[in-house]
Amino acid sequence: MFQIYSYMIIDEEKKQTFIPLCMQKKILILDFGSQYTQLIARRIRELEVYCEVVPYYFNGETGDEILGVIFSGSPRSVREDEPISPGKDWFSIHVPVLGICYGAQFIAQKMGGEVSPSTVREYGRAHLKKTKNTMLLDEIRESSEVWMSHSDTITALPAGFDVIATTETIPVAAFAHESQPIFGVQFHPEVVHSEQGMQILKNFVFSVCGATPNWTASNFIEESIRSIRQQTGDQNVVLGLSGGVDSSVAALLLHEAIGSRLFCIFVDNGLLRKNEFRDVLHSYRDMGLQVTGVDAKERFYAGLDGLSDPEQKRKTIGRIFIEVFEEEAHKIENVGFLGQGTIYPDVIESVSVNGPSVTIKSHHNVGGLPELMKLKVVEPLRSLFKDEVRRLGSALGLEPNILNRHPFPGPGLAIRILGDVNAHKVHILQEADAIFIGALKEFDLYNKVWQAGAILLPVYSVGVMGDERTYEQVICLRAVSSSDGMTADWVDFPHSFLAEVSNRIINRVKGINRVVYDISSKPPATIEWE
């Protein structure tokens, strides 16, 4: 059992702030900048064991709640003049340590071994050959396939360490200390290409660290309710609902904790899907939530008038949302907290080892509201990944039409209308999008797709309908598969399905005479066009 809490730790050298999330017994993952760090955490959570990701320089107080530590990989090299290294001597506090790739090389070099440039950069599949039986490699088959991704290699182990596995190309694929629970692997057990990578992580988490699988939805709900009640006292909480999974699950969890002291605001910005404001508002009320629906369509359309730049559109929508939300929230008495649907990937990004990511596009959220309204923030989902949020929503009884819906951008259809936005264009796109999404559900494809939608292009083309020439706009269909939205592949629908959707849109949506399909993956493209 655990209790959610929040405190700030400041690294004086880095001047970054990060927030340990709870006192649950945990595996700590030090992030050295690997693209796979979040994936390590997701794999451990799948074992129903709590873990947290912190920057490599984390030097906060630790106690019995730390069951083990994992050093992630990194794009850096331990052979640099000033290699990045942990902010704490984890070996002296006698907790189990597992180094992955860069993490393994750091352990080897730190303890007195040698790391050299690989003669050939090792990237891709390799096969393990166990040389010694250890808890880490228990039940791992001979020649089990693993995934390599490194340009350095361990050429000599420190005194007191043994090689426990090799591959065709490297003599030290995995190692272990003779008497202490310190291990290193030069491959990535967290990726799907490592056939038994999950077993290796399972061995470390359970056999080495002695973890208990108690990170479950029911435990989380029970302890979150207690924590929310303690945090909010007798004050009211106001929450902005979007119709999406995160805000909806946050609302249900807060409602379980404080009941009628939760006040939800659902703003119709005129940029939602067809009939979404009406349908979702009814769903929220059917779930017992206290929701105020605000029709602000004309206000958003007026603010967007003449704007074509995607960033200007996003920022304008965000600004108007804050104005509308603040006006409605001020009608509620005794509000002390702003509820937010922040989830763990947002938290990790905010303390990224590499600093804030380059801005590809602004995110539409309620940023600025806590300071503007002088409110404290309650974020009941901040320790959860997206898949965990969905499981929690299911346990809380969230209606399937919201729980299983595709991600939808905060600025809504404004960023699926390339160029300027007005009510007429929104109507055209809503109709085409409804046909596309409806067909996905009709042909049992909706739940096999991560995200889908239609985009209205600022392109006119000549067509023929009946005996008449037309000169109308183009709709682009977009559908991707993904596990987390960080990368995505376009969905290879049957041509017959695409032909059916195209035919329905052109026949039923006045103003459209051509339909195309986007076959770009992310990267290099983004999921949304703007």
matplotlib code that plots the C-alpha trace (Angstrom):
import matplotlib.pyplot as plt

x = [0.0, 1.2, 0.4, 0.7, 2.7, 4.5, 7.7, 10.3, 14.0, 16.3, 19.6, 21.7, 24.0, 21.3, 18.7, 16.0, 13.0, 11.5, 8.9, 9.0, 5.5, 4.8, 6.1, 5.2, 8.1, 9.7, 12.3, 14.1, 15.2, 18.0, 17.5, 20.8, 18.9, 18.0, 15.2, 14.0, 13.9, 10.1, 9.9, 11.9, 9.4, 6.4, 7.8, 8.2, 4.7, 3.4, 4.8, 2.5, 5.6, 5.8, 8.7, 9.8, 12.0, 14.3, 17.2, 20.6, 21.8, 19.0, 20.6, 17.5, 17.1, 16.4, 15.1, 13.6, 11.2, 13.9, 14.0, 16.5, 18.0, 18.3, 20.8, 19.4, 21.2, 22.3, 23.4, 26.5, 29.8, 31.5, 34.8, 34.0, 36.2, 33.3, 30.9, 27.6, 27.4, 24.9, 24.5, 24.6, 26.9, 24.3, 26.8, 27.5, 23.9, 23.7, 20.6, 20.5, 21.7, 21.2, 23.0, 21.6, 24.0, 25.5, 24.6, 26.5, 29.5, 29.4, 29.4, 32.3, 34.4, 33.5, 34.6, 38.0, 37.2, 37.8, 35.4, 36.7, 35.2, 33.5, 35.4, 32.1, 29.1, 26.8, 23.2, 20.5, 19.9, 22.4, 22.2, 23.1, 25.4, 25.2, 28.6, 27.5, 24.2, 22.8, 19.5, 19.4, 19.5, 17.5, 15.2, 16.8, 17.2, 20.5, 20.9, 18.0, 17.8, 18.6, 18.8, 22.1, 22.5, 25.9, 29.2, 31.3, 32.0, 33.3, 36.7, 37.8, 35.7, 36.8, 38.0, 35.2, 33.0, 32.2, 31.1, 27.7, 26.9, 28.5, 27.3, 28.8, 30.6, 31.2, 32.9, 31.0, 27.3, 26.2, 28.1, 27.5, 29.4, 30.6, 28.9, 26.9, 23.6, 25.2, 24.5, 25.1, 23.8, 25.1, 21.8, 18.3, 16.0, 13.1, 12.5, 10.3, 13.2, 14.9, 12.9, 13.2, 13.9, 10.8, 12.0, 15.4, 13.6, 11.3, 14.3, 15.8, 12.6, 11.4, 14.4, 17.1, 15.1, 12.4, 9.5, 5.9, 3.4, 0.9, 0.7, -2.9, -5.9, -7.8, -4.8, -4.3, -7.9, -8.0, -4.9, -5.6, -8.9, -7.3, -4.6, -7.0, -9.2, -6.1, -4.8, -8.0, -9.5, -12.9, -12.2, -13.8, -12.0, -12.7, -11.7, -11.8, -13.2, -12.2, -14.1, -10.8, -9.7, -7.2, -9.5, -12.5, -10.6, -9.2, -12.8, -14.1, -11.3, -11.8, -15.6, -15.0, -12.9, -14.8, -18.2, -20.2, -17.1, -15.9, -17.1, -16.5, -16.5, -16.9, -16.3, -17.7, -15.1, -16.9, -14.0, -15.2, -16.3, -19.9, -22.4, -19.6, -20.4, -24.0, -23.2, -20.3, -22.0, -24.9, -22.4, -20.7, -24.0, -25.1, -22.0, -23.0, -20.5, -21.5, -20.8, -21.4, -21.5, -20.4, -21.3, -18.5, -18.4, -18.8, -16.2, -13.6, -14.6, -14.2, -10.8, -9.6, -10.9, -8.1, -5.5, -3.7, -0.5, -0.8, 1.0, -1.2, -4.3, -3.1, -2.2, -5.4, -7.5, -5.5, -6.0, -9.7, -10.2, -8.4, -10.7, -13.9, -12.8, -11.8, -15.1, -17.1, -14.8, -15.2, -19.0, -18.1, -17.5, -14.7, -12.5, -9.0, -7.8, -7.6, -7.8, -5.7, -5.3, -1.5, -0.1, 3.4, 4.9, 4.2, 6.0, 9.0, 9.2, 9.3, 12.4, 14.0, 17.7, 18.2, 16.0, 12.8, 12.3, 12.4, 9.0, 7.4, 4.0, 2.4, 0.3, -3.2, -3.9, -4.8, -1.2, -1.3, -4.6, -3.3, -1.2, -3.9, -6.6, -4.3, -5.2, -3.2, -3.1, -4.3, -3.2, -4.4, -3.0, 0.5, 2.1, 0.3, 1.1, -1.7, -2.4, -2.7, -5.1, -7.3, -7.2, -8.0, -10.9, -12.3, -12.1, -13.9, -16.7, -15.9, -18.3, -16.6, -17.4, -15.0, -12.6, -11.8, -11.9, -8.9, -6.7, -8.0, -6.0, -6.8, -7.2, -9.6, -10.5, -8.8, -5.5, -7.1, -8.3, -5.2, -5.2, -7.9, -10.9, -14.6, -17.9, -18.5, -15.2, -15.7, -19.1, -17.6, -14.8, -17.2, -19.4, -16.4, -14.8, -18.1, -18.3, -14.7, -15.0, -18.4, -17.0, -14.1, -16.6, -18.9, -16.1, -14.7, -11.5, -11.8, -10.2, -7.4, -6.3, -4.4, -5.8, -7.7, -9.4, -10.0, -8.0, -9.5, -6.9, -6.7, -6.7, -9.4, -9.5, -11.6, -14.1, -17.2, -20.4, -23.3, -22.8, -21.5, -18.0, -17.1, -14.3, -14.3, -12.0, -10.0, -10.3, -7.3, -7.8, -5.2, -5.0, -2.0, -1.0, 1.1, 1.6, 2.1, 2.0, 5.7, 6.2, 3.5, 3.0, 0.2, -2.4, -2.6, -6.4, -7.9, -8.4, -12.0, -12.5, -10.8, -12.9, -16.1, -15.2, -14.1, -17.4, -19.5, -17.7, -17.8, -21.5, -22.7, -20.5, -21.2, -18.0, -15.8, -15.0, -11.7, -10.4, -6.8, -5.0, -1.9, 0.8, 3.4, 4.8, 6.0, 8.8, 9.4, 5.8, 3.7, 0.3, -1.5, -0.9, -0.5]
y = [0.0, 3.5, 7.1, 9.7, 12.8, 15.6, 17.4, 19.4, 18.6, 21.1, 20.1, 23.3, 22.6, 21.7, 24.1, 21.6, 20.7, 17.2, 15.6, 12.1, 10.8, 8.4, 6.4, 3.1, 0.7, 1.2, 0.6, 3.8, 4.4, 6.9, 8.5, 9.1, 10.3, 7.0, 6.9, 3.7, 5.0, 5.3, 1.9, 0.4, 2.0, 0.7, -2.8, -2.8, -1.3, -4.2, -6.5, -4.6, -3.1, 0.6, 2.5, 6.1, 7.8, 10.5, 12.4, 10.6, 13.4, 12.6, 12.9, 13.1, 11.3, 7.6, 5.0, 1.6, 2.5, 2.1, -1.6, -1.3, 1.1, 0.8, 2.9, 3.6, 3.7, 7.0, 8.6, 9.7, 7.8, 7.0, 7.7, 11.4, 13.8, 14.6, 11.6, 12.0, 10.1, 9.6, 12.3, 9.7, 6.7, 4.0, 1.2, 2.4, 2.2, -1.5, -1.5, -3.8, -2.1, -3.0, -1.1, -1.2, -0.3, 3.0, 2.1, -1.1, 0.6, 3.2, 0.6, -1.3, 1.9, 3.3, 0.1, 0.0, -1.9, -0.8, 0.5, 0.9, 1.9, -1.0, -2.1, -2.2, -0.3, -3.0, -2.3, -4.9, -8.5, -10.8, -14.1, -14.6, -17.4, -17.8, -18.4, -18.5, -19.2, -16.1, -14.9, -12.2, -14.8, -17.5, -19.2, -17.5, -19.9, -20.5, -18.3, -16.1, -13.1, -9.6, -6.1, -4.3, -0.5, 0.8, 2.1, 1.3, -2.1, -3.4, -4.8, -5.6, -6.1, -4.8, -7.1, -8.9, -9.1, -12.1, -12.4, -14.1, -13.9, -13.3, -12.9, -13.7, -10.3, -9.1, -10.9, -9.1, -9.0, -9.3, -9.3, -9.6, -8.9, -11.9, -11.1, -7.9, -7.5, -5.4, -6.4, -5.0, -5.8, -4.3, -4.9, -3.5, -6.0, -3.5, -3.5, -6.1, -7.3, -8.8, -12.1, -12.7, -9.2, -9.2, -12.3, -10.6, -7.5, -9.8, -11.6, -8.4, -6.9, -10.0, -12.4, -9.7, -6.8, -8.8, -6.6, -7.4, -7.0, -4.6, -1.8, -2.4, -0.2, -1.1, -0.2, 3.0, 4.1, 3.4, 5.3, 8.1, 8.8, 9.0, 11.3, 13.6, 14.1, 14.9, 17.3, 19.2, 19.4, 21.1, 23.2, 22.8, 21.6, 22.9, 20.7, 21.4, 18.5, 17.9, 14.7, 12.8, 9.9, 11.7, 14.4, 12.1, 9.5, 12.3, 13.6, 10.2, 9.6, 13.1, 12.5, 9.2, 11.2, 14.4, 14.0, 17.2, 19.4, 18.7, 21.2, 20.3, 22.7, 21.5, 24.2, 23.9, 25.7, 24.9, 22.7, 19.3, 16.4, 16.2, 16.2, 15.6, 18.4, 17.2, 13.5, 13.7, 16.2, 13.8, 10.9, 13.0, 13.8, 10.1, 9.2, 11.5, 14.3, 17.9, 19.5, 22.9, 23.0, 26.3, 27.2, 29.4, 28.6, 32.1, 33.5, 31.0, 31.5, 35.3, 34.9, 32.6, 34.8, 35.4, 33.2, 30.7, 30.0, 26.8, 28.3, 31.4, 29.2, 27.0, 30.0, 31.8, 28.7, 28.3, 32.0, 32.0, 28.7, 30.2, 33.3, 31.3, 28.8, 31.5, 33.3, 30.1, 29.1, 32.4, 31.7, 28.8, 29.5, 28.2, 26.9, 26.1, 23.6, 23.1, 19.5, 18.4, 15.3, 15.3, 11.9, 10.4, 11.0, 14.7, 14.6, 12.8, 15.3, 18.1, 16.8, 15.4, 14.7, 16.7, 19.6, 20.7, 19.3, 21.5, 22.9, 21.2, 22.6, 24.2, 22.0, 23.1, 22.7, 24.8, 26.2, 29.5, 28.9, 27.9, 31.2, 33.3, 32.0, 31.6, 27.9, 24.9, 21.9, 18.4, 15.9, 12.4, 10.7, 12.1, 8.8, 6.8, 5.9, 6.1, 2.4, 2.5, 5.5, 3.4, 0.4, 2.8, 4.3, 0.8, 0.1, 3.3, 2.5, 5.1, 4.6, 2.7, 5.5, 7.8, 5.2, 3.7, 6.9, 7.8, 10.7, 14.0, 17.2, 19.9, 22.6, 20.2, 20.5, 23.9, 22.1, 19.7, 22.6, 23.8, 27.6, 29.9, 28.5, 29.4, 27.8, 26.6, 24.8, 23.2, 21.9, 20.3, 18.7, 17.5, 15.7, 14.1, 13.1, 11.5, 9.4, 8.2, 7.4, 5.8, 3.5, 2.5, 1.4, -0.2, -2.3, -3.2, -1.2, 1.6, -0.3, -1.5, 2.1, 4.4, 7.6, 8.6, 11.6, 13.7, 16.8, 19.6, 20.7, 24.3, 22.8, 22.9, 20.4, 20.0, 17.1, 15.9, 15.1, 14.1, 16.1, 19.1, 20.4, 20.9, 22.9, 21.8, 21.0, 17.9, 15.8, 13.8, 10.8, 10.0, 6.8, 5.5, 2.6, 3.3, 2.2, 5.6, 8.3, 8.9, 7.0, 5.9, 4.0, 4.7, 2.0, -0.1, -0.4, -2.6, -0.6, -1.6, 0.1, 3.3, 3.3, 2.9, 5.8, 8.0, 7.3, 8.1, 11.4, 12.7, 11.7, 13.1, 16.1, 19.1, 21.0, 17.9, 16.2, 14.4, 12.2, 11.2, 9.0, 10.0, 7.2, 9.1, 7.7, 9.5, 10.4, 12.1, 13.4, 14.2, 12.5, 15.8, 18.0, 21.2]
z = [0.0, -0.6, -0.1, -2.8, -1.8, -3.5, -2.6, -4.5, -4.9, -6.4, -7.9, -7.3, -10.2, -12.8, -11.4, -12.4, -10.2, -10.1, -8.0, -6.6, -6.7, -3.9, -1.0, -2.6, -2.5, -5.9, -8.6, -9.4, -13.0, -13.6, -17.0, -18.8, -21.9, -23.6, -26.1, -24.3, -20.7, -20.6, -22.1, -19.1, -16.8, -18.8, -18.7, -14.9, -14.4, -16.5, -13.8, -11.4, -9.6, -9.1, -10.6, -11.2, -13.7, -12.3, -14.0, -13.7, -11.2, -8.7, -5.2, -3.0, 0.3, -0.1, 2.4, 2.5, -0.3, -2.9, -3.8, -6.7, -9.2, -13.0, -14.9, -18.4, -21.7, -23.2, -26.5, -24.6, -24.1, -20.9, -22.7, -22.9, -21.0, -18.7, -18.9, -17.2, -14.0, -11.1, -8.5, -5.8, -5.0, -5.3, -4.7, -1.1, 0.0, -0.9, -3.1, -6.2, -9.4, -13.0, -15.7, -19.3, -22.2, -21.1, -17.6, -17.8, -19.3, -16.5, -13.8, -15.5, -15.9, -12.5, -10.8, -12.6, -15.8, -19.4, -22.1, -25.6, -29.0, -30.8, -33.9, -35.6, -34.2, -32.8, -33.6, -34.1, -33.2, -31.4, -29.5, -25.9, -24.7, -20.9, -19.3, -15.7, -13.9, -12.1, -10.8, -13.6, -16.4, -14.8, -17.3, -20.2, -23.1, -24.9, -27.9, -26.8, -29.1, -27.7, -29.2, -29.3, -29.8, -28.8, -30.3, -27.2, -25.6, -22.3, -23.0, -19.4, -16.2, -12.8, -10.1, -8.4, -11.5, -13.7, -17.3, -17.3, -21.0, -24.3, -27.9, -31.3, -31.4, -27.8, -25.0, -22.2, -23.1, -19.4, -16.1, -12.4, -9.2, -7.3, -4.0, -4.4, -6.4, -9.2, -12.8, -16.3, -19.7, -23.0, -24.8, -24.3, -22.5, -22.5, -26.3, -27.9, -30.1, -27.0, -27.0, -23.2, -22.1, -20.0, -18.2, -17.4, -16.0, -14.1, -12.6, -11.5, -10.1, -8.2, -7.6, -7.0, -5.6, -3.8, -5.1, -4.6, -7.5, -5.8, -8.3, -9.1, -10.0, -6.8, -4.6, -6.6, -6.2, -2.5, -1.6, -4.1, -2.5, 0.9, -0.5, -2.4, 0.7, 2.8, 0.2, -0.6, 2.9, 2.8, -0.3, -3.7, -6.8, -10.4, -13.4, -17.1, -19.0, -22.6, -23.5, -23.5, -21.4, -19.1, -17.9, -17.7, -15.5, -13.3, -12.9, -11.9, -9.4, -7.8, -7.7, -5.8, -3.3, -2.8, -4.4, -4.8, -4.0, -7.6, -10.2, -13.8, -16.7, -20.3, -22.9, -26.4, -28.5, -31.8, -32.8, -31.5, -33.5, -34.8, -31.9, -29.4, -27.0, -26.6, -26.4, -24.1, -21.8, -21.4, -20.7, -18.0, -16.3, -16.6, -14.6, -11.8, -12.4, -11.7, -15.1, -16.5, -20.3, -21.8, -25.4, -26.5, -30.2, -31.6, -29.2, -30.5, -34.2, -33.7, -32.2, -35.0, -37.7, -40.3, -38.5, -40.6, -38.7, -36.6, -33.6, -33.6, -33.8, -30.9, -28.7, -29.5, -28.6, -25.4, -24.5, -25.1, -23.2, -20.2, -20.4, -20.6, -18.0, -15.5, -16.0, -15.2, -12.3, -10.6, -10.3, -7.9, -4.2, -2.0, -4.9, -3.7, -6.2, -10.0, -11.0, -14.0, -16.0, -16.1, -16.7, -16.1, -19.6, -19.0, -15.7, -17.2, -20.1, -17.6, -15.9, -19.1, -18.8, -21.9, -20.8, -22.5, -25.9, -28.9, -29.5, -32.4, -31.6, -28.5, -26.4, -25.6, -21.9, -18.9, -18.5, -16.6, -14.8, -11.4, -11.2, -12.7, -10.4, -7.4, -7.1, -5.9, -8.3, -7.7, -10.3, -9.4, -12.5, -12.5, -11.7, -14.5, -18.1, -20.7, -20.6, -16.8, -17.1, -19.3, -16.8, -14.0, -16.0, -16.6, -12.8, -12.1, -14.6, -17.2, -20.2, -23.1, -25.6, -23.7, -22.3, -25.7, -27.8, -29.9, -28.7, -30.0, -30.1, -27.6, -30.3, -31.9, -35.6, -35.8, -36.5, -38.9, -41.0, -42.7, -43.0, -41.6, -39.7, -39.8, -39.0, -42.6, -42.8, -39.4, -40.6, -43.7, -41.7, -39.0, -41.6, -43.4, -40.0, -38.8, -41.9, -41.5, -37.8, -38.3, -41.0, -38.7, -36.1, -38.7, -40.1, -36.7, -37.3, -34.7, -31.8, -34.0, -34.7, -32.3, -33.8, -36.9, -38.3, -41.4, -42.5, -44.6, -47.1, -48.5, -51.9, -54.6, -57.4, -60.5, -60.5, -62.3, -60.5, -62.8, -65.9, -64.1, -63.5, -59.8, -58.2, -54.6, -51.6, -50.7, -47.6, -46.4, -44.2, -41.5, -39.4, -37.4, -35.2, -32.1, -28.6, -27.0, -29.7, -29.6, -32.9, -35.3, -38.5, -41.0, -41.1, -44.3, -44.6, -47.3, -50.5, -50.5, -47.2, -48.3, -51.5, -49.5, -47.2, -50.1, -51.9, -48.9, -48.2, -51.8, -52.1, -48.8, -48.0, -50.1, -50.9, -51.2, -54.5, -53.8, -50.9, -50.4, -47.7, -45.8, -45.8, -43.7, -40.5, -37.4, -37.7, -40.0, -40.1, -37.0, -36.4, -36.7, -39.8, -37.7]

ax = plt.figure().add_subplot(projection="3d")
ax.plot(x, y, z, "-o")
ax.set_aspect("equal")
plt.show()
